[in-house]
Amino acid sequence: MNYLEMMKKQESARIALVEEGVEYSYGQIVMLSQKMSRDSTVFPSKCYPGRTHGICRKNIAEQLIEFLATIERREIPVILPDTEWERSETFCRDGDACMGVMTSGSTGEPKIWYRTYESWAGFFETQNHIFGIDRNTCLFAQGSLAFTGNLNMYLAVFSVGGTIIAENKFCPREWEGLIEQNHVNTIYLIPSKLMCIPRVLQREHAAIRTILSGSQGMNREDVQKLKQCFPDAGITLYYGASELSYITYIRDTEMTEDRGLVGKPFPGVQVQVQDQQIYVTTPYSLQGINCPYTVSDRGYLDQENRLHFIGRSDSVVQVHGRKVSLWHIENKLMSQPEIQSAVVLNLMDSRGNERRVAFVVLHEQQELSPGFMADLRKDLANYEMPARIVSLPNIPRKESGKVDTEKLQEIWREG
């Protein structure tokens, strides 16, 4: 069994994908994939040694069709984040790998990891039940399938014959029309994109019954803003990793002011915490991983066995012998009424000294008040305070939702 065979099992005439107004039925996607698999101009050579084939297309439909065409050729597809990523390292695989994913993992260096069909498809029934996805789902999503969260969600929806409304470009002001025209009932976006919607929507949309999100934190205040636009929607936030798939989830009714609260483990997944290091045991991991496995995230379990995320291990820095969590500083910044989002980095100044720099996005028509730093000192110790605050129109992010730290460093150097 593979993903192309999964697509063949669905009703041929049923609409699987609508990309920027162009409809593709399940039958058309299968036909186009099979046709592409026979096209020697598409597969003149491998991007990587062995059976691995890199996919460098930008449009979602083209990414999906080439992904399935590569499977038809009994090769291993990897959708690349951009055409400039080169192979630096691959992790072991055996003959039953059906796909690869490119990830920077915890090192920042691009790597290819491999998956079996069952490592995702074997969990679709469970995740679809938790996420409320079925044959009647019409899901809106934005962004490349190189983001494994998008690719997984697409395939899970296709596994039950649902429909995806896909947008390549990030343009929230156009989304309301698309949601209405296509009778969308489910939205899947990372929080930084999702929270753009309340600022541009003109009215309530009662047809939205489900909102799914992950890769970043959310809290009760975010839920309240979303409920003003989507009063009947149930909201589910998941915590996961490319290496481990889904780990925990939380419903909107359980969310608190703590953005780090990411809920209880998915069925079949075990979470342990040792010295604040999160370890996960799951049958749905990448090949070559031995569980319990950690992706260097830090957290703790409360008395109800709910996981609280408190940052990555590399977000903890030493300041005069004290451990300082940059993630903790970010959360305290976002608790200030003027600030919508924040990222804190330790960066070198022109003299080679490390300085803590806070990049912030302010709420519309807001400015930092003269007493802002004094208010912030009520929440942070002197040694935790940012040396400088840089106001930006938005925080640059990659498709996965991860902060684009390289761009922030460029902004810092140029400023």
ZIPE-V214745 format. One record per residue. N is the residue number from 1. RES is the residue in one small letter. SS is DSSP state (H for helix, E for strand, C for the rest). PHI is phi in whole degrees, 0 to 359 (999 if undefined). Layout:
N	RES	SS	PHI
N	RES	SS	PHI
//
This chain:
1	m	C	999
2	n	C	214
3	y	H	289
4	l	H	291
5	e	H	298
6	m	H	299
7	m	H	294
8	k	H	296
9	k	C	285
10	q	C	276
11	e	C	300
12	s	C	301
13	a	C	277
14	r	C	289
15	i	E	286
16	a	E	263
17	l	E	216
18	v	E	236
19	e	E	248
20	e	C	49
21	g	C	91
22	v	E	264
23	e	E	268
24	y	E	231
25	s	E	280
26	y	H	301
27	g	H	297
28	q	H	294
29	i	H	297
30	v	H	297
31	m	H	297
32	l	H	295
33	s	H	292
34	q	H	294
35	k	H	296
36	m	H	296
37	s	H	297
38	r	C	265
39	d	C	271
40	s	C	292
41	t	C	286
42	v	C	278
43	f	C	240
44	p	C	289
45	s	C	200
46	k	C	274
47	c	C	286
48	y	C	224
49	p	C	298
50	g	C	73
51	r	C	263
52	t	E	279
53	h	E	237
54	g	E	277
55	i	E	249
56	c	C	246
57	r	C	282
58	k	C	264
59	n	C	279
60	i	H	297
61	a	H	299
62	e	H	293
63	q	H	299
64	l	H	296
65	i	H	295
66	e	H	291
67	f	H	303
68	l	H	289
69	a	H	296
70	t	H	295
71	i	H	297
72	e	H	300
73	r	C	275
74	r	C	61
75	e	C	247
76	i	E	250
77	p	E	277
78	v	E	225
79	i	E	276
80	l	C	271
81	p	C	300
82	d	C	201
83	t	C	285
84	e	C	266
85	w	C	288
86	e	C	248
87	r	C	293
88	s	C	248
89	e	C	195
90	t	E	237
91	f	C	256
92	c	C	304
93	r	C	215
94	d	C	238
95	g	C	294
96	d	C	263
97	a	E	294
98	c	E	248
99	m	E	198
100	g	E	235
101	v	E	231
102	m	E	265
103	t	E	216
104	s	C	272
105	g	C	53
106	s	C	266
107	t	C	258
108	g	C	86
109	e	C	264
110	p	C	294
111	k	E	219
112	i	E	255
113	w	E	250
114	y	E	240
115	r	E	233
116	t	E	273
117	y	C	299
118	e	H	292
119	s	H	293
120	w	H	248
121	a	H	299
122	g	C	294
123	f	C	253
124	f	H	303
125	e	H	299
126	t	H	293
127	q	H	292
128	n	H	296
129	h	H	295
130	i	H	292
131	f	H	276
132	g	C	74
133	i	C	262
134	d	C	214
135	r	C	298
136	n	C	271
137	t	C	292
138	c	E	237
139	l	E	256
140	f	E	265
141	a	E	215
142	q	E	228
143	g	C	112
144	s	C	295
145	l	C	282
146	a	C	295
147	f	C	286
148	t	H	297
149	g	H	298
150	n	H	294
151	l	H	300
152	n	H	299
153	m	H	294
154	y	H	302
155	l	H	295
156	a	H	295
157	v	H	294
158	f	H	296
159	s	C	295
160	v	C	246
161	g	C	82
162	g	C	279
163	t	E	235
164	i	E	248
165	i	E	257
166	a	E	249
167	e	E	236
168	n	C	282
169	k	C	269
170	f	C	265
171	c	C	212
172	p	H	305
173	r	H	294
174	e	H	266
175	w	H	289
176	e	H	300
177	g	H	297
178	l	H	294
179	i	H	298
180	e	H	290
181	q	H	298
182	n	C	259
183	h	C	55
184	v	C	295
185	n	C	238
186	t	E	220
187	i	E	238
188	y	E	232
189	l	C	212
190	i	C	292
191	p	H	306
192	s	H	297
193	k	H	276
194	l	H	301
195	m	C	284
196	c	C	284
197	i	H	296
198	p	H	303
199	r	H	280
200	v	H	239
201	l	C	291
202	q	C	269
203	r	C	203
204	e	C	288
205	h	C	231
206	a	C	287
207	a	C	288
208	i	C	283
209	r	C	256
210	t	E	218
211	i	E	234
212	l	E	242
213	s	E	206
214	g	E	185
215	s	C	78
216	q	C	215
217	g	C	272
218	m	C	219
219	n	C	217
220	r	H	299
221	e	H	297
222	d	H	297
223	v	H	300
224	q	H	299
225	k	H	295
226	l	H	291
227	k	H	294
228	q	H	293
229	c	H	266
230	f	C	233
231	p	C	298
232	d	C	257
233	a	C	275
234	g	E	270
235	i	E	246
236	t	E	234
237	l	E	249
238	y	E	246
239	y	E	240
240	g	E	203
241	a	E	207
242	s	C	304
243	e	C	287
244	l	C	239
245	s	E	64
246	y	E	283
247	i	E	244
248	t	E	225
249	y	E	210
250	i	E	215
251	r	E	271
252	d	H	299
253	t	H	290
254	e	H	259
255	m	C	287
256	t	C	237
257	e	C	284
258	d	C	280
259	r	C	291
260	g	C	274
261	l	E	286
262	v	E	241
263	g	E	88
264	k	E	261
265	p	E	296
266	f	C	296
267	p	C	304
268	g	C	86
269	v	C	248
270	q	E	244
271	v	E	236
272	q	E	232
273	v	E	231
274	q	E	232
275	d	C	52
276	q	C	68
277	q	E	267
278	i	E	274
279	y	E	241
280	v	E	234
281	t	E	243
282	t	C	210
283	p	C	279
284	y	C	248
285	s	C	265
286	l	C	291
287	q	C	289
288	g	C	86
289	i	C	258
290	n	C	255
291	c	C	266
292	p	C	294
293	y	E	231
294	t	C	237
295	v	C	256
296	s	C	70
297	d	E	272
298	r	E	245
299	g	E	181
300	y	E	205
301	l	E	258
302	d	C	272
303	q	C	294
304	e	C	265
305	n	C	64
306	r	C	267
307	l	E	273
308	h	E	246
309	f	E	276
310	i	E	235
311	g	E	114
312	r	E	276
313	s	H	300
314	d	H	282
315	s	H	267
316	v	E	259
317	v	E	239
318	q	E	263
319	v	E	232
320	h	C	52
321	g	C	84
322	r	E	255
323	k	E	278
324	v	E	236
325	s	E	268
326	l	H	294
327	w	H	295
328	h	H	297
329	i	H	296
330	e	H	301
331	n	H	294
332	k	H	292
333	l	H	296
334	m	H	288
335	s	C	279
336	q	C	282
337	p	C	297
338	e	C	279
339	i	E	257
340	q	E	270
341	s	E	210
342	a	E	206
343	v	E	224
344	v	E	242
345	l	E	231
346	n	E	267
347	l	E	234
348	m	E	274
349	d	C	272
350	s	C	296
351	r	C	263
352	g	C	84
353	n	C	265
354	e	E	284
355	r	E	226
356	r	E	274
357	v	E	244
358	a	E	257
359	f	E	261
360	v	E	232
361	v	E	246
362	l	E	272
363	h	C	297
364	e	C	305
365	q	C	62
366	q	C	246
367	e	C	226
368	l	C	290
369	s	C	286
370	p	C	303
371	g	C	264
372	f	H	300
373	m	H	296
374	a	H	295
375	d	H	295
376	l	H	294
377	r	H	294
378	k	C	290
379	d	C	257
380	l	C	235
381	a	C	289
382	n	H	304
383	y	H	286
384	e	H	265
385	m	C	296
386	p	C	295
387	a	C	284
388	r	E	209
389	i	E	243
390	v	E	248
391	s	E	271
392	l	C	233
393	p	C	291
394	n	C	199
395	i	C	270
396	p	C	294
397	r	E	226
398	k	C	273
399	e	C	302
400	s	C	286
401	g	C	95
402	k	C	291
403	v	E	295
404	d	C	275
405	t	H	294
406	e	H	296
407	k	H	293
408	l	H	295
409	q	H	296
410	e	H	296
411	i	H	300
412	w	H	295
413	r	H	294
414	e	H	284
415	g	C	276
//
